[in-house]
Amino acid sequence: MARILLLLPTATYRASDFVAAAARLGVEVVVGSEHRQALSGSMGDRAVVVPLADVDAAVSAIVALHHRSPLEGVLAVDDQGVVIASAAAARLGFRHNPPDAVAATRDKTIMRERLGAASLPQPAYRIVSPGADVASAAAEIGYPCVIKPVSRSASQGVIRADDAIAAEAAAVRIRAMTANSPEPLLVESFVPGDEVAVEGLLTGGRLEVLAVFDKPDPLDGPFFEETIYVTPSHQPPAILTEIESTAARAATALGLREGPVHAELRIDPGGDVIMLELAARSIGGLCARTLRFGAGVSLEEVIIRHALGMGLDGLTRESQASGVMMLPVRSAGLLDHVSGQERALAIEGVVGLDISIPPGRPVVPLPEGDRYLGFIFARGPTPQAVEAALRQAEACLDVHLR
């Protein structure tokens, strides 16, 4: 039986989906997380503490585990573990991305520099060191602009500024979020237009696009909370070809060669495709549940099969349209309950609803927040039908805070 180490931060949404995928494939899972208590229960001895905040110590722990009980692959499911997984896989001779390429996806300044060196179309940008004047950099870029921390994901800390006062206020707010570990800020030109996401898999440096998602809700700021993803995309064939080509060129520019990637791009009013960001992981949250391949194969199964060198022939996405709504956090407080879930699930086309924040836990809106309230899933004959089902289901829900 093949044996794989999954790096699962305690805050991840995705543990159960990956563990279930491995079970369907007959793959033994060892779970690596930063706290032993997060690994209790049915995992038994198939669990190891991995210090995810310390790359060198984490790699040493994984290598020691392999020497005691051999592994065939190491896989990170979220941003927090991707550098560790690539470094450990490189040490052990498994399929991997170059660690410096993965590190470039975790630092937006390095990403911008590498994309620029490859002449990829991207927003104009300035890097502002901790404590330096953001408004001056914003004036050089021009308004409106977008200000963001270099290391966060899921739109956390990303703020649009339309003038110098707003730029200075955004910088204060973002720096308060990163006060425990000060970092540079990135100031970018705001790119208007449609935004899409690309889900893909790299094998030997070649990108296979698994899905292109439309984001029908406008992402114009001041914060950039994502809500609906729907696939297949409505973009015309020529634009889709350019989207896929740009994502592939970006992966090459960053030095990535193996495994899942998730890319964000915009189509500006002139029809040009602009590269925003690319991550060396699959789509976040529970959004992977929107994708099925072949005879009901999940995205997590595809990723595990790739990591272990299993066959992937004939795996194409189902023909049916599908989508997800990431339920936004509208107000801060402690979650009491969410009513209307049965009504939401009764909407035609809705196939799932998961409230991912337990009752009694805090909910925090963007830009400070880093978790969605939950996820609604739908399938249907067309993307338009899926989008309508998601909106109807969300309208059924009432969020009650304490």
PASEKOL-502019 format. One record per residue (C-alpha): residue number from 1; x, y, z. Coordinates in steps of 0.02 Angstrom, whole numbers, padded with zeros to 5 digits. Example, Ala and Ser with C-alpha at 12.3 -4.5 7.8 and 13.67 -1.06 7.14 Angstrom:
# PASEKOL-502019
+-----+--------+--------+--------+
! seq !   east !  north !     up !
+-----+--------+--------+--------+
!   1 !  00615 ! -00225 !  00390 !
!   2 !  00684 ! -00053 !  00357 !
+-----+--------+--------+--------+
This chain:
# PASEKOL-502019
+-----+--------+--------+--------+
! seq !   east !  north !     up !
+-----+--------+--------+--------+
!   1 !  00000 !  00000 !  00000 !
!   2 !  00066 !  00172 ! -00047 !
!   3 !  00096 !  00289 !  00099 !
!   4 !  00086 !  00479 !  00092 !
!   5 !  00114 !  00617 !  00219 !
!   6 ! -00019 !  00753 !  00214 !
!   7 !  00029 !  00918 !  00295 !
!   8 ! -00132 !  00980 !  00372 !
!   9 ! -00127 !  01140 !  00475 !
!  10 ! -00252 !  01135 !  00617 !
!  11 ! -00346 !  01282 !  00540 !
!  12 ! -00372 !  01198 !  00371 !
!  13 ! -00545 !  01164 !  00301 !
!  14 ! -00483 !  01020 !  00195 !
!  15 ! -00424 !  00880 !  00309 !
!  16 ! -00575 !  00765 !  00291 !
!  17 ! -00585 !  00783 !  00102 !
!  18 ! -00403 !  00734 !  00076 !
!  19 ! -00410 !  00591 !  00201 !
!  20 ! -00568 !  00525 !  00117 !
!  21 ! -00487 !  00538 ! -00055 !
!  22 ! -00337 !  00438 !  00004 !
!  23 ! -00451 !  00304 !  00075 !
!  24 ! -00542 !  00289 ! -00092 !
!  25 ! -00374 !  00264 ! -00177 !
!  26 ! -00315 !  00135 ! -00051 !
!  27 ! -00173 !  00250 !  00004 !
!  28 ! -00115 !  00251 !  00185 !
!  29 ! -00110 !  00426 !  00258 !
!  30 !  00007 !  00497 !  00387 !
!  31 ! -00055 !  00667 !  00446 !
!  32 !  00072 !  00799 !  00492 !
!  33 !  00009 !  00947 !  00594 !
!  34 !  00081 !  01070 !  00718 !
!  35 ! -00014 !  01005 !  00870 !
!  36 ! -00032 !  00827 !  00931 !
!  37 ! -00208 !  00859 !  00999 !
!  38 ! -00268 !  00900 !  00823 !
!  39 ! -00218 !  00726 !  00769 !
!  40 ! -00305 !  00622 !  00900 !
!  41 ! -00442 !  00497 !  00866 !
!  42 ! -00446 !  00375 !  00723 !
!  43 ! -00274 !  00420 !  00655 !
!  44 ! -00184 !  00330 !  00796 !
!  45 !  00001 !  00312 !  00757 !
!  46 ! -00023 !  00379 !  00581 !
!  47 !  00008 !  00555 !  00643 !
!  48 !  00162 !  00659 !  00674 !
!  49 !  00194 !  00832 !  00745 !
!  50 !  00275 !  00943 !  00613 !
!  51 !  00328 !  01120 !  00664 !
!  52 !  00251 !  01210 !  00516 !
!  53 !  00322 !  01378 !  00569 !
!  54 !  00502 !  01314 !  00552 !
!  55 !  00546 !  01245 !  00380 !
!  56 !  00712 !  01166 !  00426 !
!  57 !  00644 !  01082 !  00583 !
!  58 !  00490 !  01022 !  00489 !
!  59 !  00593 !  00946 !  00349 !
!  60 !  00705 !  00859 !  00476 !
!  61 !  00552 !  00786 !  00562 !
!  62 !  00484 !  00721 !  00397 !
!  63 !  00650 !  00644 !  00346 !
!  64 !  00663 !  00559 !  00516 !
!  65 !  00486 !  00492 !  00496 !
!  66 !  00530 !  00424 !  00323 !
!  67 !  00682 !  00334 !  00393 !
!  68 !  00574 !  00252 !  00527 !
!  69 !  00428 !  00211 !  00414 !
!  70 !  00453 !  00246 !  00228 !
!  71 !  00341 !  00366 !  00133 !
!  72 !  00307 !  00378 ! -00054 !
!  73 !  00253 !  00561 ! -00058 !
!  74 !  00233 !  00722 !  00040 !
!  75 !  00088 !  00838 !  00003 !
!  76 !  00033 !  01004 !  00077 !
!  77 ! -00150 !  01047 !  00063 !
!  78 ! -00141 !  01233 !  00110 !
!  79 ! -00021 !  01379 !  00091 !
!  80 !  00057 !  01353 !  00262 !
!  81 !  00141 !  01189 !  00215 !
!  82 !  00187 !  01208 !  00031 !
!  83 !  00368 !  01262 !  00056 !
!  84 !  00397 !  01123 !  00183 !
!  85 !  00319 !  00992 !  00070 !
!  86 !  00427 !  01042 ! -00079 !
!  87 !  00587 !  01045 !  00024 !
!  88 !  00551 !  00877 !  00107 !
!  89 !  00502 !  00796 ! -00059 !
!  90 !  00663 !  00861 ! -00137 !
!  91 !  00765 !  00786 !  00005 !
!  92 !  00678 !  00618 ! -00013 !
!  93 !  00678 !  00611 ! -00203 !
!  94 !  00489 !  00622 ! -00226 !
!  95 !  00395 !  00722 ! -00356 !
!  96 !  00414 !  00903 ! -00306 !
!  97 !  00426 !  01085 ! -00356 !
!  98 !  00591 !  01175 ! -00328 !
!  99 !  00577 !  01247 ! -00152 !
! 100 !  00630 !  01421 ! -00209 !
! 101 !  00491 !  01421 ! -00340 !
! 102 !  00362 !  01377 ! -00208 !
! 103 !  00434 !  01511 ! -00092 !
! 104 !  00409 !  01638 ! -00232 !
! 105 !  00222 !  01601 ! -00232 !
! 106 !  00217 !  01640 ! -00045 !
! 107 !  00299 !  01812 ! -00063 !
! 108 !  00207 !  01930 ! -00179 !
! 109 !  00361 !  02040 ! -00203 !
! 110 !  00463 !  01894 ! -00273 !
! 111 !  00314 !  01839 ! -00376 !
! 112 !  00296 !  02011 ! -00454 !
! 113 !  00482 !  02020 ! -00493 !
! 114 !  00486 !  01849 ! -00577 !
! 115 !  00328 !  01880 ! -00677 !
! 116 !  00399 !  02047 ! -00731 !
! 117 !  00564 !  01970 ! -00784 !
! 118 !  00465 !  01852 ! -00896 !
! 119 !  00366 !  01999 ! -00970 !
! 120 !  00201 !  01930 ! -00905 !
! 121 !  00059 !  02057 ! -00909 !
! 122 !  00028 !  02108 ! -00729 !
! 123 ! -00020 !  02264 ! -00630 !
! 124 !  00108 !  02402 ! -00610 !
! 125 !  00176 !  02390 ! -00432 !
! 126 !  00289 !  02463 ! -00299 !
! 127 !  00362 !  02374 ! -00147 !
! 128 !  00352 !  02477 !  00013 !
! 129 !  00464 !  02426 !  00157 !
! 130 !  00396 !  02420 !  00336 !
! 131 !  00373 !  02597 !  00402 !
! 132 !  00397 !  02681 !  00233 !
! 133 !  00270 !  02800 !  00154 !
! 134 !  00135 !  02706 !  00059 !
! 135 !  00050 !  02862 ! -00009 !
! 136 !  00206 !  02911 ! -00107 !
! 137 !  00212 !  02740 ! -00190 !
! 138 !  00026 !  02750 ! -00226 !
! 139 !  00047 !  02920 ! -00307 !
! 140 !  00180 !  02846 ! -00422 !
! 141 !  00063 !  02704 ! -00471 !
! 142 ! -00090 !  02815 ! -00485 !
! 143 ! -00264 !  02797 ! -00411 !
! 144 ! -00360 !  02689 ! -00390 !
! 145 ! -00232 !  02566 ! -00323 !
! 146 ! -00232 !  02409 ! -00218 !
! 147 ! -00128 !  02391 ! -00059 !
! 148 ! -00092 !  02219 !  00013 !
! 149 !  00027 !  02125 !  00129 !
! 150 !  00152 !  02017 !  00036 !
! 151 !  00120 !  01853 !  00127 !
! 152 ! -00068 !  01837 !  00155 !
! 153 ! -00195 !  01745 !  00048 !
! 154 ! -00384 !  01732 !  00026 !
! 155 ! -00398 !  01922 !  00004 !
! 156 ! -00346 !  01952 !  00185 !
! 157 ! -00277 !  02128 !  00204 !
! 158 ! -00311 !  02178 !  00023 !
! 159 ! -00384 !  02355 !  00014 !
! 160 ! -00422 !  02473 ! -00130 !
! 161 ! -00374 !  02656 ! -00108 !
! 162 ! -00442 !  02796 ! -00216 !
! 163 ! -00339 !  02938 ! -00144 !
! 164 ! -00192 !  02976 ! -00028 !
! 165 ! -00300 !  02981 !  00129 !
! 166 ! -00371 !  02809 !  00090 !
! 167 ! -00196 !  02742 !  00050 !
! 168 ! -00127 !  02800 !  00217 !
! 169 ! -00278 !  02727 !  00310 !
! 170 ! -00258 !  02561 !  00219 !
! 171 ! -00074 !  02552 !  00265 !
! 172 ! -00113 !  02582 !  00449 !
! 173 ! -00246 !  02447 !  00447 !
! 174 ! -00138 !  02318 !  00358 !
! 175 !  00014 !  02352 !  00466 !
! 176 ! -00091 !  02326 !  00622 !
! 177 ! -00135 !  02153 !  00554 !
! 178 !  00049 !  02110 !  00525 !
! 179 !  00119 !  02195 !  00681 !
! 180 !  00185 !  02032 !  00755 !
! 181 !  00290 !  02002 !  00600 !
! 182 !  00314 !  02165 !  00503 !
! 183 !  00329 !  02142 !  00315 !
! 184 !  00334 !  02250 !  00159 !
! 185 !  00173 !  02306 !  00077 !
! 186 !  00135 !  02291 ! -00107 !
! 187 !  00052 !  02438 ! -00195 !
! 188 ! -00023 !  02389 ! -00364 !
! 189 ! -00126 !  02474 ! -00497 !
! 190 ! -00308 !  02424 ! -00490 !
! 191 ! -00358 !  02322 ! -00643 !
! 192 ! -00544 !  02337 ! -00683 !
! 193 ! -00637 !  02199 ! -00773 !
! 194 ! -00694 !  02019 ! -00754 !
! 195 ! -00595 !  01906 ! -00638 !
! 196 ! -00570 !  01720 ! -00667 !
! 197 ! -00482 !  01580 ! -00576 !
! 198 ! -00386 !  01437 ! -00656 !
! 199 ! -00367 !  01267 ! -00576 !
! 200 ! -00227 !  01166 ! -00651 !
! 201 ! -00102 !  01026 ! -00628 !
! 202 !  00081 !  01032 ! -00677 !
! 203 !  00171 !  00876 ! -00736 !
! 204 !  00351 !  00896 ! -00789 !
! 205 !  00324 !  01083 ! -00811 !
! 206 !  00171 !  01063 ! -00925 !
! 207 !  00010 !  01138 ! -00861 !
! 208 ! -00152 !  01044 ! -00886 !
! 209 ! -00298 !  01160 ! -00852 !
! 210 ! -00432 !  01068 ! -00754 !
! 211 ! -00559 !  01210 ! -00744 !
! 212 ! -00582 !  01396 ! -00772 !
! 213 ! -00701 !  01480 ! -00650 !
! 214 ! -00797 !  01640 ! -00678 !
! 215 ! -00825 !  01757 ! -00530 !
! 216 ! -00989 !  01840 ! -00575 !
! 217 ! -00992 !  01961 ! -00428 !
! 218 ! -00886 !  02117 ! -00464 !
! 219 ! -00726 !  02128 ! -00363 !
! 220 ! -00701 !  02316 ! -00362 !
! 221 ! -00662 !  02346 ! -00178 !
! 222 ! -00636 !  02425 ! -00058 !
! 223 ! -00612 !  02246 !  00001 !
! 224 ! -00604 !  02095 ! -00112 !
! 225 ! -00713 !  01961 ! -00035 !
! 226 ! -00741 !  01820 ! -00158 !
! 227 ! -00914 !  01745 ! -00163 !
! 228 ! -00969 !  01643 ! -00315 !
! 229 ! -00861 !  01531 ! -00424 !
! 230 ! -00945 !  01449 ! -00575 !
! 231 ! -00874 !  01335 ! -00709 !
! 232 ! -00868 !  01319 ! -00858 !
! 233 ! -00822 !  01500 ! -00895 !
! 234 ! -00928 !  01608 ! -01009 !
! 235 ! -00772 !  01692 ! -01082 !
! 236 ! -00753 !  01674 ! -01272 !
! 237 ! -00636 !  01539 ! -01338 !
! 238 ! -00497 !  01660 ! -01387 !
! 239 ! -00495 !  01737 ! -01212 !
! 240 ! -00498 !  01565 ! -01131 !
! 241 ! -00348 !  01514 ! -01235 !
! 242 ! -00256 !  01670 ! -01178 !
! 243 ! -00305 !  01639 ! -00996 !
! 244 ! -00235 !  01463 ! -01002 !
! 245 ! -00077 !  01519 ! -01093 !
! 246 ! -00046 !  01660 ! -00969 !
! 247 ! -00068 !  01544 ! -00819 !
! 248 !  00053 !  01418 ! -00897 !
! 249 !  00182 !  01555 ! -00932 !
! 250 !  00166 !  01618 ! -00753 !
! 251 !  00198 !  01445 ! -00682 !
! 252 !  00353 !  01430 ! -00791 !
! 253 !  00413 !  01604 ! -00742 !
! 254 !  00401 !  01558 ! -00558 !
! 255 !  00494 !  01395 ! -00587 !
! 256 !  00352 !  01276 ! -00541 !
! 257 !  00353 !  01103 ! -00619 !
! 258 !  00243 !  00981 ! -00521 !
! 259 !  00076 !  00977 ! -00435 !
! 260 ! -00079 !  01085 ! -00418 !
! 261 ! -00086 !  01271 ! -00454 !
! 262 ! -00222 !  01399 ! -00427 !
! 263 ! -00211 !  01560 ! -00527 !
! 264 ! -00308 !  01724 ! -00523 !
! 265 ! -00320 !  01833 ! -00679 !
! 266 ! -00420 !  01981 ! -00743 !
! 267 ! -00483 !  02026 ! -00915 !
! 268 ! -00469 !  02214 ! -00929 !
! 269 ! -00593 !  02322 ! -01028 !
! 270 ! -00480 !  02312 ! -01181 !
! 271 ! -00486 !  02121 ! -01179 !
! 272 ! -00308 !  02097 ! -01115 !
! 273 ! -00277 !  01956 ! -00991 !
! 274 ! -00184 !  02017 ! -00836 !
! 275 ! -00097 !  01898 ! -00716 !
! 276 ! -00137 !  01935 ! -00535 !
! 277 ! -00070 !  01791 ! -00429 !
! 278 ! -00028 !  01607 ! -00437 !
! 279 ! -00019 !  01485 ! -00291 !
! 280 !  00070 !  01317 ! -00285 !
! 281 ! -00083 !  01230 ! -00214 !
! 282 ! -00260 !  01188 ! -00263 !
! 283 ! -00412 !  01298 ! -00239 !
! 284 ! -00442 !  01348 ! -00058 !
! 285 ! -00577 !  01315 !  00069 !
! 286 ! -00701 !  01180 !  00021 !
! 287 ! -00715 !  01245 ! -00158 !
! 288 ! -00634 !  01089 ! -00230 !
! 289 ! -00799 !  01000 ! -00200 !
! 290 ! -00864 !  01089 ! -00356 !
! 291 ! -00748 !  00984 ! -00466 !
! 292 ! -00773 !  00802 ! -00519 !
! 293 ! -00676 !  00708 ! -00650 !
! 294 ! -00707 !  00548 ! -00746 !
! 295 ! -00825 !  00435 ! -00649 !
! 296 ! -00845 !  00549 ! -00498 !
! 297 ! -00660 !  00570 ! -00455 !
! 298 ! -00626 !  00715 ! -00336 !
! 299 ! -00492 !  00847 ! -00358 !
! 300 ! -00407 !  00782 ! -00201 !
! 301 ! -00394 !  00609 ! -00280 !
! 302 ! -00316 !  00686 ! -00436 !
! 303 ! -00187 !  00778 ! -00330 !
! 304 ! -00142 !  00624 ! -00227 !
! 305 ! -00128 !  00516 ! -00383 !
! 306 ! -00011 !  00643 ! -00461 !
! 307 !  00098 !  00655 ! -00304 !
! 308 !  00118 !  00465 ! -00302 !
! 309 !  00146 !  00446 ! -00489 !
! 310 ! -00017 !  00354 ! -00518 !
! 311 ! -00102 !  00360 ! -00688 !
! 312 ! -00206 !  00511 ! -00734 !
! 313 ! -00261 !  00465 ! -00909 !
! 314 ! -00439 !  00503 ! -00958 !
! 315 ! -00476 !  00618 ! -00812 !
! 316 ! -00580 !  00760 ! -00883 !
! 317 ! -00701 !  00870 ! -00788 !
! 318 ! -00884 !  00821 ! -00790 !
! 319 ! -00989 !  00908 ! -00925 !
! 320 ! -01117 !  00974 ! -00801 !
! 321 ! -01096 !  01154 ! -00740 !
! 322 ! -01052 !  01175 ! -00557 !
! 323 ! -01015 !  01312 ! -00434 !
! 324 ! -00988 !  01366 ! -00255 !
! 325 ! -01036 !  01516 ! -00152 !
! 326 ! -00914 !  01561 ! -00014 !
! 327 ! -01032 !  01635 !  00115 !
! 328 ! -00968 !  01807 !  00162 !
! 329 ! -00951 !  01869 !  00339 !
! 330 ! -01057 !  02027 !  00345 !
! 331 ! -01034 !  02076 !  00528 !
! 332 ! -00914 !  02037 !  00670 !
! 333 ! -00969 !  01941 !  00823 !
! 334 ! -00988 !  01767 !  00896 !
! 335 ! -01087 !  01648 !  00787 !
! 336 ! -01245 !  01585 !  00871 !
! 337 ! -01326 !  01491 !  00728 !
! 338 ! -01374 !  01499 !  00545 !
! 339 ! -01559 !  01472 !  00510 !
! 340 ! -01640 !  01430 !  00344 !
! 341 ! -01520 !  01290 !  00298 !
! 342 ! -01659 !  01166 !  00256 !
! 343 ! -01741 !  01295 !  00141 !
! 344 ! -01574 !  01327 !  00056 !
! 345 ! -01544 !  01142 !  00027 !
! 346 ! -01717 !  01125 ! -00050 !
! 347 ! -01674 !  01245 ! -00192 !
! 348 ! -01664 !  01152 ! -00358 !
! 349 ! -01483 !  01125 ! -00406 !
! 350 ! -01411 !  01146 ! -00232 !
! 351 ! -01311 !  00991 ! -00186 !
! 352 ! -01226 !  01040 ! -00025 !
! 353 ! -01211 !  01167 !  00115 !
! 354 ! -01073 !  01173 !  00245 !
! 355 ! -01066 !  01303 !  00384 !
! 356 ! -00881 !  01293 !  00423 !
! 357 ! -00873 !  01404 !  00579 !
! 358 ! -00941 !  01315 !  00734 !
! 359 ! -01067 !  01402 !  00847 !
! 360 ! -00986 !  01507 !  00981 !
! 361 ! -00833 !  01548 !  00875 !
! 362 ! -00793 !  01725 !  00817 !
! 363 ! -00832 !  01781 !  00640 !
! 364 ! -00727 !  01923 !  00570 !
! 365 ! -00760 !  02016 !  00406 !
! 366 ! -00625 !  02060 !  00281 !
! 367 ! -00497 !  02133 !  00272 !
! 368 ! -00447 !  02065 !  00443 !
! 369 ! -00544 !  01902 !  00429 !
! 370 ! -00468 !  01744 !  00354 !
! 371 ! -00615 !  01623 !  00354 !
! 372 ! -00781 !  01613 !  00265 !
! 373 ! -00942 !  01576 !  00357 !
! 374 ! -00970 !  01424 !  00248 !
! 375 ! -00999 !  01356 !  00073 !
! 376 ! -01150 !  01318 ! -00037 !
! 377 ! -01128 !  01199 ! -00184 !
! 378 ! -01236 !  01183 ! -00339 !
! 379 ! -01241 !  01090 ! -00504 !
! 380 ! -01350 !  01116 ! -00656 !
! 381 ! -01368 !  01114 ! -00844 !
! 382 ! -01290 !  01287 ! -00868 !
! 383 ! -01177 !  01406 ! -00771 !
! 384 ! -01323 !  01529 ! -00765 !
! 385 ! -01435 !  01400 ! -00680 !
! 386 ! -01298 !  01361 ! -00554 !
! 387 ! -01270 !  01544 ! -00513 !
! 388 ! -01457 !  01572 ! -00490 !
! 389 ! -01471 !  01422 ! -00373 !
! 390 ! -01326 !  01484 ! -00267 !
! 391 ! -01402 !  01657 ! -00249 !
! 392 ! -01574 !  01587 ! -00205 !
! 393 ! -01498 !  01472 ! -00074 !
! 394 ! -01396 !  01612 !  00005 !
! 395 ! -01553 !  01719 !  00017 !
! 396 ! -01633 !  01582 !  00124 !
! 397 ! -01501 !  01596 !  00260 !
! 398 ! -01507 !  01707 !  00413 !
! 399 ! -01349 !  01726 !  00516 !
! 400 ! -01376 !  01753 !  00702 !
! 401 ! -01234 !  01826 !  00805 !
! 402 ! -01217 !  01841 !  00993 !
+-----+--------+--------+--------+
